[in-house]
Amino acid sequence: MEIKDFKGLEKVYAIPTGNNARRNKEHSVFTVHGIGRKYVELSIGDREFVQKYCPKTGATSDAISSGHGGNAGYIFFPSEKDMNDWRKKRQRHLAVKDFCRDVIGI
């Protein structure tokens, strides 16, 4: 998602990536608190702790500024339907990829 896609949303859905995926296999629901020039202020669920996230990588601004923002993040979606559609598309993509590896040997 881009910064502009967060405007007007109260909640966004996210799938963890990288190291976040190891700890959390399911999706998370974030509450949108603010939109800045580079980052979006989000909190997980109804928690009061707000962090700034990069909308493209899903990494926190703290992780990016410390140099550790490349491996843990989230993929953000405006709705649960969009997230589920992406998951189905990803599963089909992985099935084709596995087929090519097993049968064709690519």
C-alpha positions in Angstrom: 0.0 0.0 0.0 1.0 3.6 -0.5 0.6 6.5 2.0 -2.4 7.8 0.1 -4.2 4.4 0.4 -4.3 4.8 4.2 -6.4 8.0 4.0 -9.9 7.5 5.3 -9.2 4.1 6.9 -9.6 3.4 10.6 -8.2 -0.2 10.4 -5.8 -2.0 8.1 -5.0 -5.7 7.9 -1.5 -7.0 7.7 0.3 -10.3 7.0 3.7 -10.6 8.8 6.9 -11.0 6.7 10.5 -12.0 7.6 11.2 -12.4 11.3 7.7 -11.2 12.2 6.3 -14.2 10.3 8.3 -16.6 12.5 6.6 -15.3 15.6 3.1 -14.6 14.2 1.7 -16.9 11.6 -1.7 -15.2 11.4 -2.7 -11.8 10.2 -2.9 -8.7 12.4 -5.3 -5.9 12.5 -3.8 -2.4 12.9 -5.6 0.8 14.0 -4.6 3.9 12.0 -3.7 6.9 14.2 -2.0 9.2 11.7 -0.5 9.6 8.3 2.8 11.4 7.8 5.0 12.2 4.9 7.0 8.9 5.0 5.4 6.8 7.7 2.0 5.8 8.9 1.3 5.7 12.7 -0.3 2.4 13.6 -1.1 0.3 16.7 -1.8 -3.4 16.7 -5.4 -4.0 17.6 -6.7 -1.8 20.4 -3.3 -1.3 22.1 -2.3 2.3 23.0 1.4 1.8 21.9 1.7 3.6 18.5 4.6 3.0 16.1 5.5 4.5 12.8 5.5 2.0 9.9 6.8 2.2 6.3 3.7 1.5 4.2 5.8 -0.2 1.4 7.9 -2.6 3.6 5.9 -2.7 6.8 9.1 -2.1 8.8 9.0 0.3 11.7 10.8 3.6 11.5 13.0 2.6 14.4 14.1 -0.5 12.7 14.9 1.3 9.5 16.9 4.1 11.2 18.9 1.6 13.2 19.7 -0.4 10.0 17.7 -3.5 10.9 14.5 -2.8 8.8 15.1 -5.2 6.0 13.9 -8.5 7.3 10.9 -7.9 9.5 7.7 -6.1 8.4 4.1 -6.5 7.2 2.2 -6.5 4.0 -0.7 -4.1 4.5 -4.2 -4.4 3.0 -7.2 -2.0 3.2 -9.7 -4.8 3.9 -9.8 -8.4 5.0 -11.2 -9.4 1.6 -8.2 -7.9 -0.2 -5.9 -9.8 2.2 -7.7 -13.1 1.6 -7.6 -12.5 -2.2 -3.9 -11.9 -2.0 -3.4 -15.1 0.0 -5.3 -17.2 -2.6 -3.3 -15.7 -5.4 -0.1 -16.4 -3.5 -1.1 -20.0 -2.9 -1.8 -20.5 -6.6 1.6 -18.9 -7.5 3.4 -21.2 -5.1 1.6 -24.3 -6.5 2.7 -23.4 -10.0 6.2 -22.8 -8.8 6.3 -26.2 -7.0 4.9 -27.9 -10.1 7.7 -26.4 -12.2 10.3 -27.4 -9.8 9.0 -31.0 -9.5 8.0 -31.8 -13.0 10.1 -29.6 -15.2 13.1 -29.3 -13.0 13.4 -25.5 -13.1 
